[in-house]
Amino acid sequence: MINQSERKPDWLRIKARQSDYFDETARRLACRGLHTICTSGKCPNLKECWSAGTATFMILGEICTRSCRFCATRSGRPLPPDPYESMKVADAVREMKLRHCVLTSVDRDDLPDGGAAIWKATIEAVRTANPMTTIEVLIPDFKGDHPSLELVISAKPDILGHNLETVRRLTPGVRSKAGYDRSLELLKRASDAGMVTKSGIMAGLGETTEEILETMDDLLAAGCRIFTMGQYLRPSFDHLPVSGYMHPDTFGYFRKEALAKGFMAAECGPLVRSSYHAGEVMQQLKK
């Protein structure tokens, strides 16, 4: 199931070509000073997605107040939020003609509401400027603050995502401040409020098959309906090492298990990330 060699296997070789849309996507983001998790998180799918004219917007700046041991996003003391960011994102979505918009953010534990008010403003700005665009969000845990979560829910995104990242046993060593049960509680509250919820984990951190299946059960019990799982890739030697590489066939097994257990949709594969092919998943849910 797991290839424990330090050398990346052939199935992780990225073959996507760079199209003319890549430079255009980069220009549209740069001219507005917008950030993306594509660059911040060193996503392996950046070339494919940008070449297709899509990107995952990262609001509230590019510096995170947390320092999770798997994540490439910069950590430290963030700058004050950009008061015009919501409108900039909305304008970019309109110019890029996105049918499905994915928003994420850094953790902003320095802000009283964790940035929830800006989350709400951004969702509403995107919807006002792009009424035909569906909106998916990948939110932080807001330190478990319920009013902050309710602010985001009140903006009614089409999909509300929050990642567990890993199995219960490994969480303390992988996520700097987030908790497994806190994340499940967030998903449960959002699901109970009528949100279509989504969550994902990474393979290659030392988890077992049984733990992955148990995590699926925990997510389903929390009302989560969309599941993703991709291969963890070490951003640098300062981050957690890869315990092994999962074969595509094994990812396929877990996808089948997720669907059999009751998830509405499941994306599992070596290069799958939270927002990878998110628009296609949205179209599946509409059928």
Secondary structure, DSSP 8 states (H G I E B T S, - for coil): -EE--SS--GGG-------HHHHHHHHHHHTTT-EEHHHHTT-TTHHHHHHTT--EEEES-S-BS---TT--S-BS------TTHHHHHHHHHHHHT-SEEEEEE---TTSTTTTHHHHHHHHHHHHHH-TT-EEEEE---GGG-HHHHHHHHHT--SEEE---BS-TTTHHHH-SS--HHHHHHHHHHHHHTT--EEEEEEESSS--HHHHHHHHHHHHHTT--EEEEEE----STTS-----EE-HHHHHHHHHHHHHHT-SEEEESTT--TTTTHHHHHHHHH-
